[in-house]
Amino acid sequence: MRMLLKTGVACAVVALGVAGCARSAADAAEQTDATAAAGKAQELSEMNFKAQTAQGVVLVDFWAPWCGPCRTQGPIVDRVAGQVGDKAKIAKLNVDKAGGTAQAFGVRSIPTLIIFKDGEPVKRFTGVTQADVLVKAINELL
């Protein structure tokens, strides 16, 4: 059972359920590569999360479509993708579809943005975070 709570400006995720993904890993990887080529943040799933964050610097936006601040953060994350180009990977993970992954990283409120370096979380932001702050944090890890 999933229980979600929205409070004020931030969206709090009280408990997340694990949701499966009907797409194959190959389909998910293909879409991820196509999205990166378009200059937007890549969509991750529980199936491809570990592989996509294993190497290099990766910014992941943990979000949900019902969360207002997440809808504000989304275009900012896409701008960051355009600004950093292929120096780092920029991605989004829908917590409604990937609750297990969100729980594994202690995501309790959204938007939460985590920067991974070689598979390990190294920096975390909670709430709407501006592009310049994210780009600076990414550049410090490159």
C-alpha positions in Angstrom: 0.0 0.0 0.0 1.3 3.4 -0.9 0.5 6.5 1.2 1.5 9.9 -0.2 1.2 13.2 1.6 1.6 16.7 0.0 2.5 19.5 2.4 2.9 23.2 1.5 5.7 23.8 -0.9 7.5 20.5 -0.6 5.9 17.1 -1.4 6.6 14.6 1.3 6.8 10.9 0.5 5.7 9.1 3.6 6.0 5.5 2.3 6.7 4.2 -1.2 5.6 1.0 -2.7 7.6 -1.0 -5.2 6.3 -0.9 -8.7 7.4 -3.1 -11.6 8.4 -2.0 -15.0 6.8 -3.6 -18.1 9.6 -2.6 -20.5 12.6 -4.7 -21.2 16.1 -3.6 -20.1 17.1 -3.2 -23.7 14.1 -0.9 -24.4 14.9 1.2 -21.4 18.5 1.6 -22.3 17.6 2.5 -25.9 15.2 5.2 -24.7 17.8 6.5 -22.2 20.4 6.9 -25.0 17.9 8.6 -27.3 16.8 11.1 -24.6 20.4 12.0 -23.8 21.0 12.8 -27.5 18.0 15.2 -27.4 19.7 17.3 -24.6 17.1 16.4 -22.0 17.4 14.5 -18.7 17.2 10.7 -19.2 14.3 8.8 -17.7 15.6 6.0 -15.4 13.8 3.0 -14.0 14.5 0.4 -11.3 15.7 -1.9 -14.1 18.4 0.4 -15.4 19.2 2.6 -12.4 22.3 0.8 -11.2 23.8 0.4 -14.6 23.2 4.1 -15.5 24.7 5.4 -12.3 27.6 3.0 -12.1 30.2 5.2 -13.8 31.1 8.8 -14.0 29.1 11.7 -12.5 25.3 11.3 -12.6 22.7 13.7 -11.3 19.4 12.0 -10.5 16.2 14.0 -9.9 13.8 11.9 -7.8 10.3 13.2 -8.6 6.6 12.4 -9.1 4.1 13.8 -11.6 1.6 14.9 -8.9 4.3 17.0 -7.1 4.1 20.7 -8.0 7.7 21.6 -7.0 8.8 18.6 -9.0 7.1 20.0 -12.1 9.1 23.2 -11.4 12.4 21.3 -11.0 12.0 19.3 -14.2 12.7 22.0 -16.7 15.6 23.2 -14.5 17.1 19.7 -14.7 16.6 19.6 -18.4 18.6 22.9 -18.7 21.4 21.4 -16.6 21.5 18.5 -19.1 22.0 21.0 -21.9 24.6 22.9 -20.0 26.8 20.0 -18.9 26.5 18.1 -22.2 28.3 14.8 -22.2 30.6 15.7 -19.2 28.0 14.2 -16.8 24.8 12.2 -17.1 21.6 14.0 -16.0 18.6 11.7 -15.2 15.2 11.6 -13.6 13.6 8.8 -11.6 9.8 8.7 -11.0 9.4 7.6 -7.4 5.9 6.3 -8.1 7.4 3.8 -10.6 10.6 3.1 -8.7 9.8 3.2 -5.1 12.3 0.6 -4.1 15.2 2.6 -5.5 13.9 5.8 -3.8 13.7 4.0 -0.5 17.2 2.5 -0.9 18.6 6.1 -1.1 16.5 7.4 1.8 14.3 9.7 -0.4 11.6 11.0 1.9 10.6 14.2 0.2 10.6 15.3 -3.4 12.1 16.7 -5.4 15.3 15.2 -4.1 18.4 15.4 -6.4 21.4 13.2 -5.7 24.7 13.4 -7.5 26.4 10.0 -7.9 30.1 9.5 -8.6 31.0 6.0 -9.8 27.8 4.6 -8.3 28.1 6.2 -4.9 25.9 9.1 -3.7 28.1 12.1 -3.0 25.9 15.2 -2.8 22.2 15.6 -2.1 19.7 18.5 -2.6 16.1 18.6 -1.3 13.6 21.0 -2.8 13.7 23.0 -5.9 17.4 23.7 -6.7 18.5 26.2 -9.3 20.6 25.2 -12.4 23.7 27.2 -11.4 23.9 25.4 -8.1 23.6 22.0 -9.7 26.0 22.8 -12.5 28.6 24.0 -9.9 28.2 20.9 -7.8 28.6 18.7 -10.9 31.7 20.5 -12.1 33.3 20.2 -8.7 33.0 16.4 -9.0 34.4 16.1 -12.6 
